[in-house]
Amino acid sequence: MKLLYDYAKGVGAIFFPPGKPKDGGTCFFATRKCLKWCEAGPPNPIQRAIYKHVVSSEAVDVAAQIVRELTELDANFLFWFAGGDCLPTDEPQILDIMEAVRDIDSGIIQHGFTRNRGFADSAIDLDVSMVVTMENEKKAKADKSGHVLAVPCYPQGIVKLYKRGVHMGSCGHYYMTDMKAVAMENHCSVCHEHNVGCFEEGD
């Protein structure tokens, strides 16, 4: 069973089941609004099988498979939670996998989006660029934690990115604008190269 989707050129993505846990999903912190606008759709059997394998297998074995599949995809970006999220009960396992991936190949760039802020803190300690999604833009502007925060604009299909209260740009399906409103191709490698968007390094 394959664990990764060929998300974009150079990017392999892990999709967990979207939706609330009571409905078979992994989005413990989901809001009514995000569930309404969710583009990942209801959980499907493939997502459920991937999730079960990832959380129930030995972390080092999962990491080794992820690295193999990234090599097959000619990818060096691992996008966590392109669908779904990290349940609080799964944090130790996912963090172990992230660490094992890093240990196997430190050149793999791991990143993703989560609403689980505590998990994001731990992931960042492993050099994983984990963006925290929140819907309250006022709180995002007031946040001084140092997290990159994503505020969804659902109708437009974009997120506004903030860090320490500063609007760092916006990211959508087809483009990314940095804080100077310079439009760039929406691709993880472009933002990583320029240290913008999800990979913003400045304070």
Residue pairs with C-beta under 8 A, 6 or more apart in sequence:
1 49
1 50
1 53
2 69
3 14
3 50
3 53
3 54
3 62
3 65
3 66
3 69
4 12
4 13
4 14
4 66
4 69
4 70
4 73
4 78
5 12
5 13
5 14
5 15
5 82
6 12
6 73
6 75
7 13
7 79
7 82
8 187
8 188
9 75
9 187
10 73
10 74
10 75
10 76
10 77
10 187
10 188
10 189
11 75
11 77
11 78
11 79
11 187
11 188
12 66
12 69
12 70
12 73
12 75
12 77
12 78
12 79
13 78
13 79
13 80
13 82
14 50
14 54
14 66
14 78
14 79
14 80
14 81
14 82
15 40
15 47
15 50
15 81
15 82
15 83
15 84
16 25
16 26
16 47
16 50
16 51
16 54
16 81
16 83
16 84
16 85
16 86
17 24
17 25
17 26
17 43
17 44
17 47
17 48
17 51
17 83
17 84
18 25
18 26
18 27
18 38
18 40
18 41
18 42
18 43
18 47
18 83
18 84
19 25
19 26
19 27
19 30
19 35
19 38
19 42
19 43
19 84
20 27
20 28
20 30
20 35
21 27
21 28
21 87
23 42
23 43
24 43
24 48
25 43
25 84
26 51
26 84
26 85
26 86
26 87
26 90
27 34
27 35
27 84
27 85
27 115
28 85
28 87
28 88
28 115
28 116
29 85
29 115
29 116
30 85
30 115
31 135
33 135
33 154
34 115
34 133
34 135
34 152
34 154
36 154
37 152
37 154
39 157
40 82
40 83
40 84
47 83
47 84
51 84
53 62
54 62
54 93
54 94
54 97
55 90
55 93
55 94
59 93
59 96
59 97
59 99
59 100
60 100
62 97
62 100
63 97
63 100
63 101
63 103
63 104
64 100
64 104
66 78
66 97
66 101
67 101
67 104
67 105
67 108
70 76
70 78
70 105
70 108
76 107
76 108
76 109
77 108
77 109
77 110
77 111
77 188
77 189
77 192
78 101
78 108
78 109
78 110
78 111
79 111
79 112
79 188
80 86
80 94
80 98
80 110
80 111
80 112
80 113
80 114
80 128
80 130
81 112
81 113
81 114
82 112
85 114
85 115
85 116
86 94
86 114
86 116
86 119
87 116
88 116
88 118
88 119
91 116
91 118
91 119
91 122
94 119
95 119
95 122
95 123
95 126
98 110
98 123
98 126
98 128
99 126
101 108
101 110
102 108
102 110
102 126
102 127
109 129
109 188
109 192
110 123
110 126
110 127
110 128
110 129
111 128
111 129
111 130
111 131
111 188
111 198
111 199
112 123
112 128
112 129
112 130
112 131
113 130
113 131
113 132
113 133
113 150
114 120
114 123
114 130
114 131
114 132
114 133
115 132
115 133
115 134
117 132
117 147
119 130
120 130
120 131
120 132
120 147
123 130
124 130
124 147
129 148
129 198
129 199
131 147
131 148
131 149
131 150
131 161
131 198
132 147
132 148
132 149
132 150
133 149
133 150
133 151
133 152
133 159
134 140
134 149
134 150
134 151
135 151
135 152
136 151
137 151
137 160
137 162
140 149
140 151
140 160
140 162
140 165
141 162
141 165
141 167
142 165
143 149
143 162
143 164
143 165
144 164
144 165
145 164
146 163
146 164
146 203
147 163
148 161
148 162
148 163
148 168
148 197
148 198
148 200
149 161
149 162
149 163
150 159
150 160
150 161
150 171
151 159
151 160
151 161
151 162
152 158
152 159
153 159
153 160
153 170
156 172
157 172
157 173
158 170
158 171
158 172
158 173
159 170
159 171
159 172
160 167
160 169
160 170
161 167
161 168
161 169
161 170
161 171
161 197
161 198
161 200
162 168
163 200
163 202
163 203
164 203
166 179
167 179
168 178
168 179
168 196
168 197
168 200
169 176
169 177
169 178
169 179
169 181
169 196
169 197
170 176
170 177
171 186
171 191
171 197
171 198
172 186
173 186
174 186
175 183
175 184
175 185
175 186
176 183
176 184
176 185
176 186
176 190
176 191
176 196
176 197
177 183
177 184
178 184
178 194
178 196
178 197
179 196
184 190
184 191
184 194
184 196
188 198
191 197
191 198
191 199
192 199
195 201
195 202
